[in-house]
Amino acid sequence: MRWIENVGRFVFGAECLGCGKPSRNLDPWLCPECVAELERESTVELSPGPDTYSLFPMRPLTRKLVHALKYKGISGVATYLVKHSSSVRCGVVREELSLFPKPLYFVPVPLHRARYRERGYNQAEKIAAALAVVFGGKVCRWLRRRTFVVSQTKLSKEQRERNVAYAFERVLKEVPALGTVVVVDDVFTTGATTSACLAAFGRDFPLPLKVCTLLYDEPASAAADYAADNRIEWDV
């Protein structure tokens, strides 16, 4: 019953979004052990593609956090992950963004209005807002989704590309004279979605175009190497 659950939360603490264990030391979503794991994950160097930056690799912990951001209504996870990224604090993302022509225009990958009604917010926009606070600049809704596409989660690379081809259009009428556009999304897998967004700006778009995502879903070989490394560490 609900009252038993509430008493349990009061006595034992709320559940950690990472390990699922009750804790009275959440910060506010992770226990100290999961916070330490998240910090370790944030030091992984990621190279999803040219002019593309990701803050964390896709791991069980980071996957759960983005799942909470997208499907559990915990929008504050976007700011939480940005603040906990060592790449943002002192790594390659900070170094690269400091060199881009200013101002920075953070453009979130748009949601179709049906998905927006279902979710209540656009998670990419929450991430863009967190990045804009850290680096300066502003969030700009310069793209619009023209079609409602099915979820990319279980599609192959070719299916993903077909699924989002021509799904976006530029709604920016007057292009600024200076600055850099940073397209923002939650996860980079094959790059199909962000590539479609970049294509929507057009080949003759005069400003530099970059991509930044929270997570990079690495190829299977990289994930297998990571799992093997962890097994070796535990065996030792």
N, C-alpha and C positions, 0 to 999 in steps of 0.2 A: 504494500500500500504506500501511498505518497508520503504519509507522515513518518513511516519507518525509514524511507529513503532520506527524508529531510533530517531525521535524528542521526542517521548514519553519517551524513555529510557533516553535521555539526561536530560529532565525536571524532570521526576519523579523517575528516577533510574531504574536499572535492577530488575527483579523479583527474590524474594527469592525462593530458591529451596524447602524450607519447606512449607511455607504458600501460596506461589504464589503471594504475594502482592509486588508491586513495592517499592523499598527502595533505598535511596542514602547512606545507612549505612551498606552495605553488607560487609562480611569479608573473602572471596569475594562472598560466595554463600548463606549465611544465614543472616537474619536480627537479631538484638539484642535479640528479643523475642524468636526466634527459637534457637539461640545459647544457651540461658539460658535453654531452654527445653532439648537440646542435652546434656548439662552438667548434668542435673538432671537424664536423662536416663542412662548416663555413670556410675552412682553410684549404679545401680541395680546389686545385686550379682547374678551371673549366674552359673549354674552347668549343662551344657549339657550332661556330661558323664565323666567317669574316664579319667584322663590325657587330658582333653579337656577344652579349654578356649575360651570364647567369650567376645567381648569388649562392645557390646550393645545388648539390647533386640530388637526384631522386633516390631517396633511401626510405626505408620503412617509416622512420620518424618524420622526415620532411613530407612524405606523402600523406601521412595522417594530419599534419598541420594544414596542408593545402586543402585536404578533404574537408576539414573543419571550416576553413575559409569559404569554400564553395557551397557546401551542402548542409552545414550546421548553423549558418547565420552568424558565425563569429568573425565579423569583418575586421576586428582589431588585430587578427593574426597577420594581416598584411604588413602593418606597421611593425609588429613584433619581429617578423622575419627580417625585414629591412634593417632594423636596428641591431639585430644579432648577427649580421653578416660581416665577417672580417674583411671581405672584399670591398664592402661599402665603407667601412671605417678606415682601412689603411691599405687595401689591396688594389688589384688591377682595375676594378670598377671605379674606385675613387681616382686613381691615376689617369685613366682614360677620359672620364667625364670632365676632369679638370682641364683637359687639353682641347675639348670640343669648343667650337665657336659659340659664344653666348648671345642671347639667352637660350636655355634648354626648354624645349617644348615636349612634354611627356604626353604621348598620345596613346591612350588605352585601346586595346582591341575591343571593338564594340560588341555588346550582346544584342541579339534580336529582342525586340520588345516583349515577345512572349516569354522568353527566358528571364528577362529582367523582372517581369511581373511575378514570375514563379520564385525568383531568388530574392528580390527586394533591393538589389544593388548589383553593380558590375564589379567583380573582384579585381579585374585588371585596372579599373579606375581607382580602387583603394590602394593598389600597389603603386600606381603612378603618383597618387597624392603623397604617399610616404616618401617616395624618391624625390619629389619636388621639394618637400620640407628639408630633406637632408642636403640636397645639392643646389637648391634655389631653382628658379624657373617656375613653370606653371603647367597645370593639366589642361590639355586642349582636346576637345571632342571634334577632331577634324576628319574622322572616318565614320561611315554609317554602314551597317550590315544590310545588304539588299535582300538576302534570302535567308530562310531558316534552314540550317543544315543540321544533320544528325550529329550526335556526339562523336568526336574524333577518337575516343579512348580505345576502341577495339578495331580500328581500321588499319590496313596496311599503308605503307608510304604512298603508293600509287593511289589508293582509295582516298587518303587524306587530301592529296593534291587535287583530285577531281571534286571532292566534297566542298572545298572552299574556293575553288577557282571562280573568280569574278563575284565572290560573295560580298565584297566591300567596295565602297565608292568614297571618293574624297568629297567632303562638303566644305572645305576651306575655299573661300572665294578670292581673298586677297593674301598672297604669300608674303610673309615678312621679309625684309631686306637682309636680315642677319639672323644667325642662330643655328641650332641643330635640333632635328626631330628625333626623338627616341620613342619608338613603338614599344609598348609595354604589355606583357601577357604573364599568365601564371606559370605555364610550363612550356618548355621548348622540347619537342620530340623529334619530328622530322623537319620542322621549320616550315611546313606547308601553310599554316595560318599566318605567321608573321610575314612570310614571303608574299602571300596574297595581299596583305596590308601594304607592304612596300610597293607592290605593283600598282595598287590603287592610287598612289601619289603620282605615278607617271614617270616615264623615263626622263622627261625634261625638267623634273622638279629641281629647283636651283639649290636647295639646302641639303646639307649632309643628312643621311638617314641611317639610324642605328637601331638596334634591338636590345632590350633588356627584359629578362624573365626571372621569376623567383627560382624556378627549378630547371635543371637540365636532365631529361630522361636519357641517360647515356645508352649507347648501343649495347646489345646483349653481351658482347665480349668484354666490355669494360666492367659491366656489373658482375660478370662471372669472376673476373680477376679480383674485384673488391671482395667478393664472398670468399674466394680462396685465401686471400691475405688474412681475412678475419679468422678463418679456420686455423691457419698456421699459428696466428698469435695465441689462440685459445689452446692449441695443442702444446705449445711451448709452456 
